[in-house]
Amino acid sequence: MTTAAAVPAPPVYRMGRYPGQESELTMTARCMDGGCAWESEPTPQPGTRAVGCESHTAATGHITFAVRLEYIALVTTEAAGGEGSG
């Protein structure tokens, strides 16, 4: 009879926005219509109106955008079922 070796449990990773002063929320957008090179300025205000998609659509009729949201996060490892240290 063959006994299977114990497989170690993978670590648990938790990610959340870092509440410190370095924490930034940044949103940008770029037009995906053909060869259009329009890109928004980065803004800390989420939403299409804040990045200028609505005004670009009104001016050009372009309706498809790639929108990117970035933020700083801390990633900590925790024991399964534990409270973590981070």
CNS distance restraints for C-alpha pairs under 8 A (distance, minus, plus):
assign (resid  11 and name CA) (resid  77 and name CA) 6.44 0.50 0.50
assign (resid  11 and name CA) (resid  78 and name CA) 6.78 0.50 0.50
assign (resid  11 and name CA) (resid  79 and name CA) 6.77 0.50 0.50
assign (resid  11 and name CA) (resid  80 and name CA) 7.34 0.50 0.50
assign (resid  12 and name CA) (resid  77 and name CA) 5.67 0.50 0.50
assign (resid  12 and name CA) (resid  78 and name CA) 5.45 0.50 0.50
assign (resid  12 and name CA) (resid  79 and name CA) 6.51 0.50 0.50
assign (resid  12 and name CA) (resid  80 and name CA) 6.23 0.50 0.50
assign (resid  13 and name CA) (resid  75 and name CA) 6.50 0.50 0.50
assign (resid  13 and name CA) (resid  76 and name CA) 5.82 0.50 0.50
assign (resid  13 and name CA) (resid  77 and name CA) 4.85 0.50 0.50
assign (resid  13 and name CA) (resid  78 and name CA) 6.49 0.50 0.50
assign (resid  14 and name CA) (resid  75 and name CA) 5.65 0.50 0.50
assign (resid  14 and name CA) (resid  76 and name CA) 5.72 0.50 0.50
assign (resid  14 and name CA) (resid  77 and name CA) 6.66 0.50 0.50
assign (resid  14 and name CA) (resid  78 and name CA) 7.61 0.50 0.50
assign (resid  15 and name CA) (resid  73 and name CA) 6.18 0.50 0.50
assign (resid  15 and name CA) (resid  74 and name CA) 5.86 0.50 0.50
assign (resid  15 and name CA) (resid  75 and name CA) 4.72 0.50 0.50
assign (resid  15 and name CA) (resid  76 and name CA) 6.95 0.50 0.50
assign (resid  16 and name CA) (resid  73 and name CA) 5.28 0.50 0.50
assign (resid  16 and name CA) (resid  74 and name CA) 6.00 0.50 0.50
assign (resid  16 and name CA) (resid  75 and name CA) 7.07 0.50 0.50
assign (resid  17 and name CA) (resid  23 and name CA) 7.35 0.50 0.50
assign (resid  17 and name CA) (resid  71 and name CA) 6.96 0.50 0.50
assign (resid  17 and name CA) (resid  72 and name CA) 5.99 0.50 0.50
assign (resid  17 and name CA) (resid  73 and name CA) 4.47 0.50 0.50
assign (resid  17 and name CA) (resid  74 and name CA) 6.60 0.50 0.50
assign (resid  18 and name CA) (resid  22 and name CA) 7.98 0.50 0.50
assign (resid  18 and name CA) (resid  23 and name CA) 5.71 0.50 0.50
assign (resid  18 and name CA) (resid  72 and name CA) 6.09 0.50 0.50
assign (resid  18 and name CA) (resid  73 and name CA) 5.07 0.50 0.50
assign (resid  18 and name CA) (resid  74 and name CA) 5.77 0.50 0.50
assign (resid  19 and name CA) (resid  23 and name CA) 6.15 0.50 0.50
assign (resid  22 and name CA) (resid  72 and name CA) 7.85 0.50 0.50
assign (resid  23 and name CA) (resid  71 and name CA) 6.92 0.50 0.50
assign (resid  23 and name CA) (resid  72 and name CA) 5.44 0.50 0.50
assign (resid  23 and name CA) (resid  73 and name CA) 7.84 0.50 0.50
assign (resid  24 and name CA) (resid  44 and name CA) 7.26 0.50 0.50
assign (resid  24 and name CA) (resid  70 and name CA) 7.88 0.50 0.50
assign (resid  24 and name CA) (resid  71 and name CA) 5.50 0.50 0.50
assign (resid  24 and name CA) (resid  72 and name CA) 6.11 0.50 0.50
assign (resid  25 and name CA) (resid  44 and name CA) 5.28 0.50 0.50
assign (resid  25 and name CA) (resid  45 and name CA) 7.70 0.50 0.50
assign (resid  25 and name CA) (resid  69 and name CA) 7.21 0.50 0.50
assign (resid  25 and name CA) (resid  70 and name CA) 5.82 0.50 0.50
assign (resid  25 and name CA) (resid  71 and name CA) 4.60 0.50 0.50
assign (resid  25 and name CA) (resid  72 and name CA) 7.31 0.50 0.50
assign (resid  26 and name CA) (resid  42 and name CA) 6.10 0.50 0.50
assign (resid  26 and name CA) (resid  43 and name CA) 5.42 0.50 0.50
assign (resid  26 and name CA) (resid  44 and name CA) 4.58 0.50 0.50
assign (resid  26 and name CA) (resid  45 and name CA) 7.22 0.50 0.50
assign (resid  26 and name CA) (resid  46 and name CA) 7.54 0.50 0.50
assign (resid  26 and name CA) (resid  69 and name CA) 5.78 0.50 0.50
assign (resid  26 and name CA) (resid  70 and name CA) 5.21 0.50 0.50
assign (resid  26 and name CA) (resid  71 and name CA) 6.38 0.50 0.50
assign (resid  27 and name CA) (resid  42 and name CA) 5.63 0.50 0.50
assign (resid  27 and name CA) (resid  43 and name CA) 5.33 0.50 0.50
assign (resid  27 and name CA) (resid  44 and name CA) 6.13 0.50 0.50
assign (resid  27 and name CA) (resid  45 and name CA) 6.92 0.50 0.50
assign (resid  27 and name CA) (resid  46 and name CA) 5.95 0.50 0.50
assign (resid  27 and name CA) (resid  47 and name CA) 7.98 0.50 0.50
assign (resid  27 and name CA) (resid  51 and name CA) 6.99 0.50 0.50
assign (resid  27 and name CA) (resid  67 and name CA) 7.15 0.50 0.50
assign (resid  27 and name CA) (resid  68 and name CA) 5.54 0.50 0.50
assign (resid  27 and name CA) (resid  69 and name CA) 4.52 0.50 0.50
assign (resid  27 and name CA) (resid  70 and name CA) 6.40 0.50 0.50
assign (resid  28 and name CA) (resid  39 and name CA) 7.54 0.50 0.50
assign (resid  28 and name CA) (resid  40 and name CA) 5.70 0.50 0.50
assign (resid  28 and name CA) (resid  41 and name CA) 6.38 0.50 0.50
assign (resid  28 and name CA) (resid  42 and name CA) 4.89 0.50 0.50
assign (resid  28 and name CA) (resid  43 and name CA) 6.61 0.50 0.50
assign (resid  28 and name CA) (resid  51 and name CA) 6.10 0.50 0.50
assign (resid  28 and name CA) (resid  67 and name CA) 5.81 0.50 0.50
assign (resid  28 and name CA) (resid  68 and name CA) 5.25 0.50 0.50
assign (resid  28 and name CA) (resid  69 and name CA) 6.72 0.50 0.50
assign (resid  29 and name CA) (resid  39 and name CA) 5.79 0.50 0.50
assign (resid  29 and name CA) (resid  40 and name CA) 5.33 0.50 0.50
assign (resid  29 and name CA) (resid  41 and name CA) 7.98 0.50 0.50
assign (resid  29 and name CA) (resid  51 and name CA) 6.38 0.50 0.50
assign (resid  29 and name CA) (resid  52 and name CA) 7.99 0.50 0.50
assign (resid  29 and name CA) (resid  53 and name CA) 7.30 0.50 0.50
assign (resid  29 and name CA) (resid  65 and name CA) 6.31 0.50 0.50
assign (resid  29 and name CA) (resid  66 and name CA) 5.48 0.50 0.50
assign (resid  29 and name CA) (resid  67 and name CA) 4.25 0.50 0.50
assign (resid  29 and name CA) (resid  68 and name CA) 6.08 0.50 0.50
assign (resid  30 and name CA) (resid  37 and name CA) 7.48 0.50 0.50
assign (resid  30 and name CA) (resid  38 and name CA) 5.80 0.50 0.50
assign (resid  30 and name CA) (resid  39 and name CA) 4.20 0.50 0.50
assign (resid  30 and name CA) (resid  40 and name CA) 6.24 0.50 0.50
assign (resid  30 and name CA) (resid  65 and name CA) 5.48 0.50 0.50
assign (resid  30 and name CA) (resid  66 and name CA) 5.37 0.50 0.50
assign (resid  30 and name CA) (resid  67 and name CA) 6.66 0.50 0.50
assign (resid  31 and name CA) (resid  36 and name CA) 6.27 0.50 0.50
assign (resid  31 and name CA) (resid  37 and name CA) 6.73 0.50 0.50
assign (resid  31 and name CA) (resid  38 and name CA) 5.54 0.50 0.50
assign (resid  31 and name CA) (resid  39 and name CA) 6.40 0.50 0.50
assign (resid  31 and name CA) (resid  62 and name CA) 7.36 0.50 0.50
assign (resid  31 and name CA) (resid  63 and name CA) 7.93 0.50 0.50
assign (resid  31 and name CA) (resid  64 and name CA) 6.18 0.50 0.50
assign (resid  31 and name CA) (resid  65 and name CA) 4.55 0.50 0.50
assign (resid  31 and name CA) (resid  66 and name CA) 6.50 0.50 0.50
assign (resid  32 and name CA) (resid  36 and name CA) 6.89 0.50 0.50
assign (resid  32 and name CA) (resid  64 and name CA) 5.41 0.50 0.50
assign (resid  32 and name CA) (resid  65 and name CA) 5.15 0.50 0.50
assign (resid  32 and name CA) (resid  66 and name CA) 6.55 0.50 0.50
assign (resid  33 and name CA) (resid  62 and name CA) 5.99 0.50 0.50
assign (resid  33 and name CA) (resid  63 and name CA) 7.41 0.50 0.50
assign (resid  33 and name CA) (resid  64 and name CA) 6.21 0.50 0.50
assign (resid  33 and name CA) (resid  65 and name CA) 7.73 0.50 0.50
assign (resid  40 and name CA) (resid  51 and name CA) 5.66 0.50 0.50
assign (resid  40 and name CA) (resid  52 and name CA) 6.34 0.50 0.50
assign (resid  40 and name CA) (resid  53 and name CA) 7.89 0.50 0.50
assign (resid  41 and name CA) (resid  51 and name CA) 6.86 0.50 0.50
assign (resid  42 and name CA) (resid  51 and name CA) 7.24 0.50 0.50
assign (resid  43 and name CA) (resid  50 and name CA) 7.01 0.50 0.50
assign (resid  43 and name CA) (resid  51 and name CA) 6.50 0.50 0.50
assign (resid  45 and name CA) (resid  50 and name CA) 5.85 0.50 0.50
assign (resid  45 and name CA) (resid  51 and name CA) 7.81 0.50 0.50
assign (resid  46 and name CA) (resid  50 and name CA) 6.35 0.50 0.50
assign (resid  46 and name CA) (resid  51 and name CA) 7.62 0.50 0.50
assign (resid  46 and name CA) (resid  69 and name CA) 7.81 0.50 0.50
assign (resid  47 and name CA) (resid  51 and name CA) 6.80 0.50 0.50
assign (resid  48 and name CA) (resid  52 and name CA) 6.24 0.50 0.50
assign (resid  48 and name CA) (resid  53 and name CA) 5.46 0.50 0.50
assign (resid  48 and name CA) (resid  54 and name CA) 6.65 0.50 0.50
assign (resid  49 and name CA) (resid  53 and name CA) 6.17 0.50 0.50
assign (resid  49 and name CA) (resid  54 and name CA) 5.81 0.50 0.50
assign (resid  49 and name CA) (resid  55 and name CA) 7.74 0.50 0.50
assign (resid  52 and name CA) (resid  56 and name CA) 6.24 0.50 0.50
assign (resid  53 and name CA) (resid  57 and name CA) 6.10 0.50 0.50
assign (resid  53 and name CA) (resid  65 and name CA) 7.41 0.50 0.50
assign (resid  54 and name CA) (resid  58 and name CA) 6.19 0.50 0.50
assign (resid  55 and name CA) (resid  59 and name CA) 6.19 0.50 0.50
assign (resid  56 and name CA) (resid  60 and name CA) 5.98 0.50 0.50
assign (resid  56 and name CA) (resid  61 and name CA) 7.55 0.50 0.50
assign (resid  56 and name CA) (resid  62 and name CA) 7.13 0.50 0.50
assign (resid  57 and name CA) (resid  61 and name CA) 4.69 0.50 0.50
assign (resid  57 and name CA) (resid  62 and name CA) 4.92 0.50 0.50
assign (resid  57 and name CA) (resid  63 and name CA) 5.79 0.50 0.50
assign (resid  58 and name CA) (resid  62 and name CA) 8.00 0.50 0.50
assign (resid  74 and name CA) (resid  86 and name CA) 7.97 0.50 0.50
assign (resid  76 and name CA) (resid  84 and name CA) 7.34 0.50 0.50
assign (resid  76 and name CA) (resid  85 and name CA) 7.21 0.50 0.50
assign (resid  76 and name CA) (resid  86 and name CA) 6.03 0.50 0.50
assign (resid  77 and name CA) (resid  84 and name CA) 6.84 0.50 0.50
assign (resid  77 and name CA) (resid  85 and name CA) 7.88 0.50 0.50
assign (resid  78 and name CA) (resid  82 and name CA) 6.20 0.50 0.50
assign (resid  78 and name CA) (resid  83 and name CA) 6.92 0.50 0.50
assign (resid  78 and name CA) (resid  84 and name CA) 4.62 0.50 0.50
assign (resid  78 and name CA) (resid  85 and name CA) 7.19 0.50 0.50
assign (resid  79 and name CA) (resid  83 and name CA) 7.71 0.50 0.50
assign (resid  79 and name CA) (resid  84 and name CA) 6.86 0.50 0.50
